Amino acid sequence: MTCIKIFDPASGSGARAPARIWPPSPASPTRCPNIDGVCVACKDVPRSDMSGEVNEFAIMIANTTKPLEYLCEHPASFEAAIDMAAAVRGSRQSLEEKPYFLQIVTPLPLSYWKTHSDQIIAGARAGVPVSVGTLPIGGASTPITLAGCMANSLATDFAAMVLASSRAAVPSSSAARMSASWSPRRAASGIFPRHRSRTWRRIR
């Protein structure tokens, strides 16, 4: 996940991660055959805005050849990431045939802000896989019971699948790639019960 600070083996102390750290490292994800992809691996701390989000995607592209997982707040950042990924693949058509990255959207249970719905629609139109990561907090954002967490989370995930497959998102001949996952947490303890659900759907 996000690497804001790193351990400097030369000095023995922590340091802010520079934009280019992976290529010289023997532990680089590019050099590790057991690593299939890189998930939200950097954060532009000084610029926590749209420009910073676009820069984060550019840094990941520059530092690894592995497929990426990306998370952003602004739909325009996602559109920029789609354009950069299309350049990596060679064209929009090539990107749709062989997606370069997975977009992560994190709505609250039973709540979709415009930034979330816009990203789901943009991903469906571009053929970029979108993962809806609903994080229910029992007793806070959802009922405290596991059943309540499940009901709220699955309803949120299914709503994303319906939105991605609607005519507003894609023509009838296209297919949206959607993933849904959720991890219930208790508000008082912050503990995750021993249950995690993840489902993949290619919607026609």
Buried (B, 14 or more C-beta within 10 A) or exposed (E): EEEEEEEEEEEEEEEEBEEEBBEEEEEBBBEEEEEEEBBBBBBBEEEEEBEBBBBBBBBBBEBBEBBBBBBBBBBBBBBBBBEBBBEEBEEBEBBBEEBBBBBBBEBBBBEBEEBBBBBBBBBBBBBBBBBBBBBBBBBBBBBBEBEBBBBBBBEBBBBBBEBBBBEEBBEEEBBBBBBBBBBBBBEEEEEEEEEEBEBEBEBE
